[in-house]
């Protein structure tokens, strides 16, 4: 579907946080999060873990991690859908 490496589908907008993937992602399964202060990356399997933080405040990281935990199954499902679409 989308082969453009700049394509970054938003999978959730909540509390000023945008959760998204890049088109040409790699394992492990993870999600990117950004807000006005910065961005971060969280692994989704086997556990939710912060991989990288670039300027997000601790309270926003905590909120982002909680949302990753709440939507973990949906995010993983979206990851597979997105990656399968890019393989076509």
N, C-alpha and C positions, 0 to 999 in steps of 0.2 A: 504494500500500500504506500507507505511513506519511506523513501530511501534517503531522504535528506537528513544529514547528520545534525542539522540545526533544529529539526523538529523535536519539540519537547512537550508532549501532551500533559496537560494538567489533569491530575487524577483526584485532587481534593483542594478546595479553598476553605479555610476555617481559621477564625481568630487572627486574621492577617497573615496566615501562613499558606504558602502555595506548595503543594506536593506534586512532583513531576518526575518523569523519566526522560532520558535522552534516547534518540532513535537507535543509536548503535551501542546499546548497553552491553555490559559484560557481567560475568558472575563474580562474586556471589550476588544473589538477588538483593537489591537495595533501592532506596528512594532518595531523591534530592528534595530539599526543603529550602524555601527562601522567604524572607520578609524584608522590610525596609532597612533592617540593620545588617543583614548578611545572609549567608547560606550555610547549609550543613548537609551531611549525607549520613543515612542510617542503613545498616544491614537489616534485612527482614527475616533471614533464616540463618541458623536455627533459632537465634534469639534476636531481639531488637537491641542493636548496639550502635552507639555513635561512632562513625568511622572518621569523619572530618568536620571541623567547625571553622568557618571563616567569618567571624564577627557577630554571630548570633548571641544574644544575651542568655545567661543561664536559665532565666524563667521561661524564655521562648523555646530553648532546647528541651526543657522539661515538658512543656506543652506539646511540642512536636513529637517527643518520644511517646507520650501518653496517647496521642492520636495514632501513631504507628501501631501501638499495641491494640487499640480499639479496632482499627481497620486493617490489621495485619493480613487476614485471609483475603480480603477484597484487594489489597495492594498486590499481593502475590498473584492473584487471579488476573488482575490487570496487566501485571508484568508479562505473564505468559501470553496473554492475548496480544499485547503490543509486540512482543518479540516474534510471535508466530506471524503476525501481519507483515513484519519487516523481512521475514524469510521468503515471502512469496515473490 
